[in-house]
Amino acid sequence: MIKHSIDIEFWNKELKDKTPNEIISWALKLTDNRLVTTSFGVYSSVLLSTITRHVNDIKVIWCDTLYNTKETYEHASSLIKQYNLNIYRYQALITKEEVEATIGFPSVEDENFEAFSETVKLEPFRRALKEHQPEVWFTNIRVRQTELRNKKDILSFSKEGILKVSPFYYWTDADLDNYVAEHGLQKNHDYFDPVKALQNRECGIHLQ
């Protein structure tokens, strides 16, 4: 297992001043058993366009909550086609109508919110990890996004010992906006995650 062969503190220091391309290149040499997750959110094109230049058939895991905006579904469709993504889409085991009939569409304060989160996002995500069992997981989490993410780094380990690699971890929104403009990338201006709900809340999968 990679967890037993990587000195994560050492490598986080070594990689801190590296470019995202250099970080991705380093991580790809660790194993062929890797994947990238995306929500097709605001800056999803940044990581997807970058990583597919290195490996165009990497598994792309999308946990579709069923509550994405019209623009998000259009954004996803466009990026899947543009980068010929090797997409694996996971959804709740019941329909949106069944979710709302049994659990509803609860607010963060509602007692049903935990069950809602589990049904539409957390269970599908655990199912994805169980089916693919990656050793390396590329993500687009960044510092300053949530309290939890502030405690992470470029490299971190999931509860299952998967090495999580966040190539753009230290980039600001301004950095990403400049990158989007420079490379002519698409940006999703209308993204909503019903599990995250509030901007400073964690979406759930990075608690796994």
BAFI-3210 file (N, C-alpha, C; in Angstrom, 3 decimals, decimal comma, padded with zeros to 6 digits):
// residues 208
n [1|2|3|4|5|6|7|8|9|10|11|12|13|14|15|16|17|18|19|20|21|22|23|24|25|26|27|28|29|30|31|32|33|34|35|36|37|38|39|40|41|42|43|44|45|46|47|48|49|50|51|52|53|54|55|56|57|58|59|60|61|62|63|64|65|66|67|68|69|70|71|72|73|74|75|76|77|78|79|80|81|82|83|84|85|86|87|88|89|90|91|92|93|94|95|96|97|98|99|100|101|102|103|104|105|106|107|108|109|110|111|112|113|114|115|116|117|118|119|120|121|122|123|124|125|126|127|128|129|130|131|132|133|134|135|136|137|138|139|140|141|142|143|144|145|146|147|148|149|150|151|152|153|154|155|156|157|158|159|160|161|162|163|164|165|166|167|168|169|170|171|172|173|174|175|176|177|178|179|180|181|182|183|184|185|186|187|188|189|190|191|192|193|194|195|196|197|198|199|200|201|202|203|204|205|206|207|208]
n.u [000,843|000,469|000,438|002,190|004,622|005,184|006,542|004,738|004,895|007,442|007,199|005,131|006,393|008,366|006,852|005,471|006,280|006,128|004,771|001,302|001,323|003,785|003,351|001,257|002,553|004,517|002,907|001,584|003,495|003,550|001,665|-000,443|-002,990|-005,236|-007,468|-009,657|-011,726|-014,711|-017,061|-018,060|-018,037|-017,472|-014,700|-013,995|-012,998|-010,350|-008,702|-009,437|-008,755|-006,042|-005,049|-005,792|-004,108|-001,875|-002,619|-004,885|-006,899|-007,654|-009,626|-012,616|-014,506|-017,794|-020,062|-023,212|-025,592|-028,207|-029,401|-028,244|-027,703|-029,163|-027,180|-024,926|-025,246|-025,098|-022,524|-021,053|-021,615|-020,420|-017,658|-017,095|-017,272|-015,387|-012,899|-012,916|-013,642|-013,111|-015,580|-017,239|-020,261|-022,035|-024,984|-027,738|-029,316|-031,977|-034,664|-034,860|-037,432|-038,282|-036,502|-037,397|-039,973|-039,627|-037,586|-037,450|-036,477|-034,368|-033,263|-030,067|-030,359|-032,354|-033,618|-033,579|-031,510|-029,019|-029,642|-030,460|-028,055|-026,481|-027,873|-027,934|-025,300|-023,071|-023,270|-023,286|-020,695|-019,003|-019,566|-018,439|-015,693|-015,333|-015,790|-013,758|-011,402|-008,992|-005,485|-004,388|-005,888|-006,980|-007,862|-009,652|-009,500|-008,907|-006,899|-008,336|-010,978|-012,727|-012,930|-011,987|-010,491|-008,477|-006,768|-005,616|-003,356|-001,237|-000,816|-002,617|-004,137|-006,911|-009,495|-009,410|-006,858|-006,130|-004,123|-004,553|-004,360|-003,888|-003,416|-003,755|-003,828|-002,812|-003,661|-005,408|-008,773|-008,457|-006,064|-006,928|-008,900|-007,335|-005,895|-007,932|-008,721|-006,338|-005,963|-008,246|-010,468|-013,551|-015,949|-018,021|-020,730|-022,968|-023,290|-024,432|-024,405|-026,315|-025,668|-023,429|-024,477|-024,073|-021,529|-019,200|-019,333|-018,443|-018,545|-018,789|-017,629|-014,912|-014,608|-014,394]
n.v [-001,205|002,255|004,077|003,122|003,517|006,122|009,116|011,396|013,981|014,844|014,838|016,658|019,030|019,027|019,217|021,582|023,955|023,234|023,046|022,480|020,655|019,394|018,198|016,421|014,807|013,637|012,169|010,365|008,517|006,827|004,749|002,743|002,568|004,680|007,494|010,287|012,626|014,500|017,180|018,603|021,279|024,823|025,343|023,022|022,388|023,073|021,175|018,833|019,363|019,630|017,218|015,306|015,808|014,506|011,842|010,368|008,540|008,279|007,230|008,901|009,957|010,736|011,798|012,199|014,137|014,330|016,717|018,751|021,862|023,098|024,288|023,039|020,347|020,727|021,747|019,555|017,686|018,968|019,072|016,358|015,523|017,227|016,554|013,890|012,193|009,489|008,538|007,740|007,488|008,016|007,555|008,051|005,128|005,145|006,916|010,495|011,363|009,422|009,921|012,440|011,807|010,125|011,125|013,815|017,209|018,335|021,075|022,194|022,248|020,473|017,385|015,287|015,726|014,415|011,801|012,388|013,384|011,082|009,380|010,666|011,345|010,384|007,520|006,737|007,630|006,103|003,633|003,919|004,116|001,595|-000,087|000,623|000,846|002,601|003,541|006,011|009,168|011,842|015,151|018,307|019,920|022,809|025,008|027,256|026,817|025,277|024,638|022,049|021,505|023,336|022,078|020,143|019,195|019,334|016,632|014,042|011,561|009,393|007,980|005,343|004,945|005,819|007,672|011,006|013,480|016,818|018,931|021,691|022,848|025,109|027,254|030,297|031,640|033,728|033,016|030,713|031,817|033,379|031,347|029,974|031,957|032,350|029,872|029,514|028,139|026,517|027,710|026,949|028,715|028,409|026,539|024,127|022,381|020,213|018,871|020,057|022,633|025,164|027,619|027,426|024,914|021,430|019,080|016,390|014,046|014,298|013,733|011,118]
n.w [000,000|-000,797|001,292|003,208|002,083|001,495|002,609|003,828|004,961|004,214|001,385|000,972|001,629|-000,335|-002,662|-002,490|-003,791|-006,386|-009,742|-010,720|-012,880|-012,513|-010,037|-010,639|-012,524|-010,902|-009,077|-010,754|-011,329|-009,227|-009,210|-011,347|-010,667|-010,360|-009,989|-010,763|-009,163|-009,785|-009,555|-011,499|-010,988|-010,375|-011,100|-012,423|-014,950|-014,876|-013,397|-014,811|-017,508|-017,225|-016,083|-017,979|-020,026|-019,279|-018,840|-020,736|-020,394|-017,787|-015,005|-014,371|-011,798|-011,121|-008,882|-009,162|-007,758|-008,424|-008,143|-009,531|-011,279|-014,369|-015,935|-014,901|-015,677|-018,441|-018,609|-017,696|-019,739|-021,906|-021,158|-020,895|-023,523|-024,767|-023,604|-023,912|-021,752|-019,516|-018,131|-015,086|-013,765|-010,844|-008,946|-006,628|-005,236|-005,454|-007,131|-007,822|-007,295|-005,500|-003,425|-002,549|-001,814|000,344|002,015|001,559|000,736|002,546|004,686|005,979|008,735|009,254|010,587|008,831|007,145|007,280|006,447|003,878|002,730|002,899|001,165|-001,417|-001,995|-000,319|-000,033|-002,826|-003,440|-001,746|-002,823|-005,344|-004,701|-003,555|-005,721|-007,508|-006,039|-005,711|-005,544|-005,715|-005,612|-007,341|-006,637|-006,466|-004,243|-002,189|-000,154|002,250|001,539|003,218|006,774|007,304|004,965|005,169|006,864|005,442|002,769|-000,146|-000,503|001,086|003,205|002,763|004,877|004,244|003,481|000,969|-001,239|-001,509|-003,901|-004,470|-006,785|-007,216|-004,746|-003,266|-004,735|-005,381|-005,880|-007,667|-008,923|-010,267|-011,914|-013,597|-014,832|-016,159|-017,975|-019,402|-020,648|-022,044|-020,952|-019,910|-017,521|-014,804|-013,987|-012,475|-010,159|-007,808|-004,809|-003,071|-000,767|000,317|000,508|002,022|001,448|003,042|004,094|004,371|001,709|002,121|000,891|001,323|003,896|004,032]
ca.u [000,000|001,251|000,507|003,332|005,871|005,294|006,730|003,850|005,383|008,580|006,774|004,357|007,370|009,036|005,928|004,767|006,645|006,046|003,571|000,335|001,782|004,876|002,749|000,539|003,557|005,118|001,930|001,243|004,554|003,415|000,813|-001,390|-004,327|-005,574|-008,685|-009,887|-013,141|-015,175|-018,480|-018,323|-018,289|-017,023|-013,376|-013,716|-012,234|-008,931|-008,061|-009,698|-007,955|-004,624|-004,687|-005,975|-002,931|-000,887|-003,172|-006,201|-007,924|-007,812|-011,020|-013,189|-015,669|-018,750|-021,227|-024,288|-026,557|-029,538|-029,885|-027,410|-028,391|-029,151|-025,866|-023,944|-025,393|-024,578|-021,076|-020,540|-021,711|-019,429|-016,307|-016,969|-017,009|-014,170|-011,702|-013,160|-013,429|-013,442|-016,450|-018,028|-021,265|-022,715|-026,151|-028,464|-029,929|-033,401|-034,849|-035,046|-038,814|-038,335|-035,781|-038,240|-041,164|-039,270|-036,693|-037,702|-035,314|-034,198|-032,234|-028,958|-030,811|-033,409|-033,165|-033,442|-030,413|-027,987|-030,125|-030,442|-026,656|-026,053|-028,536|-027,648|-023,883|-022,062|-023,341|-022,756|-019,246|-018,374|-019,742|-017,439|-014,377|-015,315|-015,709|-012,500|-010,305|-007,784|-004,384|-004,202|-007,145|-006,753|-008,997|-009,417|-009,703|-007,922|-006,869|-009,274|-012,342|-013,453|-012,043|-011,339|-009,517|-007,329|-005,902|-005,048|-002,185|-001,221|-000,998|-003,253|-004,661|-008,301|-009,623|-009,098|-005,446|-005,914|-003,361|-005,292|-003,434|-004,593|-002,362|-003,999|-004,202|-002,459|-004,103|-006,571|-009,761|-007,870|-005,111|-007,688|-009,546|-006,291|-005,587|-009,079|-008,654|-005,126|-006,069|-009,523|-011,261|-014,922|-016,192|-019,425|-021,145|-024,211|-023,125|-025,038|-024,288|-027,304|-025,073|-022,597|-025,523|-023,479|-020,202|-018,119|-019,538|-017,795|-019,552|-018,975|-016,750|-013,561|-014,598|-014,274]
ca.v [000,000|003,483|004,760|002,641|003,779|007,556|010,034|012,453|015,289|015,170|015,130|017,899|020,119|018,983|019,545|022,846|024,976|022,646|023,387|021,376|019,655|018,636|017,380|015,336|013,914|012,884|011,236|009,324|007,507|005,975|003,593|002,841|002,453|006,031|008,094|011,682|012,906|015,822|017,490|019,530|022,560|026,087|025,260|021,620|022,272|023,286|019,900|017,842|019,676|019,444|015,817|014,507|015,989|013,531|010,491|010,691|007,536|008,137|007,101|010,131|009,600|011,823|011,454|013,111|014,158|014,450|018,065|019,729|022,860|022,861|024,670|022,026|019,188|021,128|021,868|018,178|017,107|019,631|018,650|014,930|015,435|017,951|015,843|012,453|011,682|008,101|008,922|006,768|008,320|007,328|008,252|007,358|003,863|005,412|008,092|011,783|011,395|008,578|010,649|013,512|011,216|009,428|011,930|015,222|017,997|019,039|022,085|021,718|022,125|019,456|016,089|014,360|016,130|013,374|010,708|012,929|013,403|009,687|008,778|011,265|011,573|009,612|006,109|006,572|007,813|004,913|002,563|004,158|003,733|000,144|-000,742|000,921|000,630|003,289|003,836|007,461|009,870|013,252|015,998|019,734|020,684|023,870|025,666|028,381|026,485|024,913|024,416|020,752|021,567|024,104|021,172|019,185|019,694|018,785|015,198|013,625|010,200|009,162|007,033|004,016|004,890|006,244|008,908|012,073|014,443|018,054|019,700|023,133|023,088|026,438|028,277|031,097|031,806|034,638|032,212|029,844|032,653|033,726|030,119|029,749|032,943|032,110|028,639|029,477|027,051|026,796|027,876|026,723|029,868|028,113|025,225|023,993|021,059|020,194|018,296|021,135|023,617|026,460|027,691|027,036|023,568|020,342|018,360|015,042|012,972|014,439|013,205|009,670]
ca.w [000,000|-000,919|002,587|003,965|001,361|001,231|003,726|003,358|005,400|003,350|000,025|000,948|001,591|-001,637|-003,748|-002,243|-004,778|-007,728|-010,506|-010,775|-013,841|-011,886|-008,980|-011,308|-013,116|-009,789|-008,511|-011,728|-011,338|-008,045|-009,477|-012,463|-010,073|-009,931|-010,537|-010,416|-008,901|-010,173|-009,376|-012,599|-010,350|-010,957|-011,726|-012,765|-016,199|-014,607|-013,097|-015,856|-018,699|-016,901|-015,856|-019,190|-020,883|-018,817|-019,024|-021,285|-020,086|-016,337|-014,561|-013,829|-010,986|-010,910|-008,065|-009,534|-006,651|-009,036|-007,876|-010,216|-012,094|-015,808|-016,450|-014,498|-016,567|-019,748|-018,419|-017,634|-021,081|-022,753|-020,784|-021,204|-024,964|-025,125|-023,155|-024,107|-020,400|-019,172|-017,019|-014,317|-013,096|-009,739|-008,425|-005,566|-005,630|-005,693|-007,978|-007,160|-006,816|-004,293|-002,378|-002,022|-001,197|001,591|002,856|001,300|000,331|003,821|004,912|006,819|010,130|009,330|011,104|007,707|006,259|007,281|005,597|002,518|002,303|002,744|000,006|-002,727|-002,290|000,394|-000,424|-004,184|-003,465|-001,154|-003,801|-006,383|-004,179|-003,356|-007,024|-008,210|-005,098|-006,177|-004,627|-005,800|-005,904|-007,640|-006,275|-006,677|-003,011|-002,007|001,143|002,401|001,130|004,432|007,912|007,114|003,876|005,650|007,618|004,503|002,055|-001,499|-000,290|002,334|003,099|003,140|005,981|003,720|003,123|-000,414|-001,314|-002,185|-004,485|-004,825|-007,471|-007,161|-003,353|-002,773|-005,669|-004,999|-006,946|-008,661|-009,688|-011,153|-012,925|-014,568|-015,567|-017,036|-019,055|-020,187|-021,423|-022,737|-020,385|-019,499|-016,092|-014,472|-013,179|-011,747|-009,529|-006,484|-004,196|-001,995|000,445|000,851|000,809|002,327|000,830|003,936|004,605|003,644|000,906|002,656|000,398|001,840|005,266|003,895]
c.u [000,874|001,437|001,742|004,665|006,106|005,473|005,974|004,321|006,538|008,098|005,889|005,284|008,047|008,145|005,305|005,058|006,651|004,769|002,582|000,764|002,890|004,334|002,025|001,516|004,205|004,158|001,601|002,283|004,414|002,665|-000,015|-002,835|-004,750|-006,876|-008,727|-011,376|-013,473|-016,651|-018,969|-018,742|-017,618|-015,717|-013,007|-012,870|-010,739|-008,213|-008,231|-008,868|-006,477|-004,263|-004,835|-004,879|-001,841|-001,342|-004,631|-007,288|-008,112|-009,297|-011,471|-014,487|-016,527|-019,920|-022,286|-025,386|-028,010|-030,106|-029,012|-028,259|-028,315|-027,780|-024,800|-024,039|-024,871|-023,057|-020,433|-020,524|-020,642|-018,012|-016,068|-016,622|-015,669|-012,902|-011,836|-012,968|-013,904|-014,319|-017,176|-018,977|-022,016|-023,850|-026,764|-029,101|-031,437|-033,519|-034,987|-036,451|-038,963|-037,611|-036,716|-039,506|-040,852|-038,450|-037,018|-036,450|-034,980|-033,112|-031,174|-029,415|-031,826|-032,845|-032,977|-032,233|-029,321|-028,383|-030,113|-029,022|-026,138|-026,615|-028,042|-026,160|-022,918|-022,084|-022,854|-021,240|-018,519|-018,450|-018,700|-016,056|-014,262|-015,144|-014,354|-011,260|-008,993|-006,710|-004,103|-005,493|-006,830|-008,021|-008,648|-009,692|-008,571|-008,001|-007,825|-010,696|-013,222|-012,439|-011,285|-010,224|-008,308|-006,316|-005,266|-003,773|-002,279|-001,459|-001,669|-003,765|-006,128|-008,323|-009,250|-007,643|-005,155|-005,145|-004,144|-004,293|-004,228|-003,599|-002,510|-004,288|-003,948|-002,904|-005,343|-007,581|-009,196|-006,862|-005,848|-008,394|-008,545|-005,949|-006,687|-009,013|-007,477|-005,268|-007,410|-010,439|-012,676|-015,001|-017,684|-019,886|-022,386|-024,159|-023,756|-024,914|-025,249|-026,768|-024,162|-023,499|-024,968|-022,026|-019,088|-018,312|-018,781|-018,864|-019,733|-017,956|-015,338|-013,474|-014,369|-012,830]
c.v [001,248|004,175|004,364|002,954|005,258|008,326|011,311|013,846|015,761|015,619|016,357|019,119|020,194|019,500|020,936|023,898|024,442|023,110|022,228|020,281|018,784|017,718|016,185|014,316|013,044|011,811|010,091|008,208|006,515|004,681|003,824|002,820|003,796|006,483|009,558|011,854|014,316|015,960|018,331|020,886|023,716|025,944|023,841|021,471|022,404|021,962|018,905|018,102|019,409|017,975|014,969|014,758|014,990|012,101|010,635|009,677|007,332|008,043|008,409|009,776|010,837|011,298|012,526|013,040|014,145|015,856|019,133|020,694|022,464|023,187|023,640|020,791|019,514|021,230|020,470|017,552|017,673|019,158|017,179|014,748|016,062|017,180|014,330|011,711|010,241|008,152|007,729|007,593|007,502|008,204|007,441|006,082|003,988|006,689|009,361|011,878|010,568|009,239|011,666|012,984|010,602|010,277|013,407|015,890|018,919|020,114|021,494|021,453|021,002|018,120|015,058|014,662|015,066|012,213|011,125|012,891|012,000|009,105|009,340|011,424|010,605|008,137|005,906|006,714|006,617|003,730|002,682|003,726|002,226|-000,584|-000,543|000,731|001,282|003,382|005,332|008,099|011,353|014,052|017,461|020,536|021,691|024,437|026,859|028,059|026,144|024,709|023,096|020,846|022,406|023,227|020,112|019,761|019,147|017,285|014,960|012,208|010,162|008,184|005,614|003,889|005,225|007,568|009,931|013,140|015,645|019,021|021,213|023,603|024,529|027,576|028,997|031,110|032,692|033,896|031,354|030,636|033,052|032,533|029,814|030,687|032,662|030,916|028,491|028,365|027,494|026,918|027,698|027,816|029,586|026,711|025,228|022,557|021,023|019,615|019,321|022,273|025,024|026,457|027,184|025,659|022,558|019,531|016,921|014,025|013,087|014,153|011,706|009,224]
c.w [000,000|000,425|003,377|003,292|001,068|002,533|003,365|003,784|004,524|001,976|-000,062|000,926|000,228|-002,763|-003,631|-003,305|-006,205|-008,428|-010,450|-011,748|-013,254|-010,791|-009,586|-011,873|-012,046|-009,287|-009,465|-011,778|-010,182|-008,337|-010,733|-011,966|-009,494|-010,575|-010,134|-010,173|-009,353|-009,851|-010,548|-012,053|-011,069|-011,738|-012,163|-014,017|-015,964|-014,361|-014,240|-017,110|-018,454|-016,814|-017,110|-020,218|-020,515|-019,092|-019,459|-020,968|-018,585|-015,988|-013,921|-013,111|-010,735|-010,097|-008,304|-008,469|-007,126|-008,876|-008,522|-011,036|-013,568|-016,392|-016,090|-015,385|-017,972|-019,715|-018,415|-019,020|-022,007|-022,446|-021,085|-022,678|-025,324|-024,781|-023,281|-022,780|-020,244|-017,926|-016,404|-013,455|-012,053|-009,213|-007,287|-006,113|-005,812|-006,513|-007,147|-006,561|-005,540|-003,136|-001,732|-001,350|000,160|002,559|002,746|000,750|001,503|003,809|005,831|008,250|010,326|009,801|009,985|006,821|006,167|006,372|004,132|001,947|002,015|001,455|-001,318|-003,028|-001,620|000,022|-001,859|-004,249|-002,862|-002,119|-004,916|-005,918|-004,008|-004,682|-007,683|-007,354|-005,544|-005,103|-004,596|-006,291|-006,099|-007,343|-006,551|-005,417|-002,855|-000,591|001,091|001,966|002,328|005,548|007,762|006,077|004,237|006,372|006,727|003,903|000,641|-001,444|001,049|002,130|003,506|004,307|005,552|003,290|001,672|-000,394|-002,140|-002,635|-004,979|-005,471|-007,372|-005,731|-002,903|-003,706|-005,138|-006,148|-008,057|-009,543|-010,713|-012,250|-014,012|-015,450|-016,579|-018,247|-019,988|-021,123|-022,141|-022,260|-020,054|-017,977|-015,842|-013,505|-012,334|-011,164|-008,143|-006,016|-003,011|-000,694|001,110|001,335|001,057|001,861|001,736|004,559|003,759|002,918|001,358|002,176|000,935|003,337|005,247|004,110]
res [m|i|k|h|s|i|d|i|e|f|w|n|k|e|l|k|d|k|t|p|n|e|i|i|s|w|a|l|k|l|t|d|n|r|l|v|t|t|s|f|g|v|y|s|s|v|l|l|s|t|i|t|r|h|v|n|d|i|k|v|i|w|c|d|t|l|y|n|t|k|e|t|y|e|h|a|s|s|l|i|k|q|y|n|l|n|i|y|r|y|q|a|l|i|t|k|e|e|v|e|a|t|i|g|f|p|s|v|e|d|e|n|f|e|a|f|s|e|t|v|k|l|e|p|f|r|r|a|l|k|e|h|q|p|e|v|w|f|t|n|i|r|v|r|q|t|e|l|r|n|k|k|d|i|l|s|f|s|k|e|g|i|l|k|v|s|p|f|y|y|w|t|d|a|d|l|d|n|y|v|a|e|h|g|l|q|k|n|h|d|y|f|d|p|v|k|a|l|q|n|r|e|c|g|i|h|l|q]
***
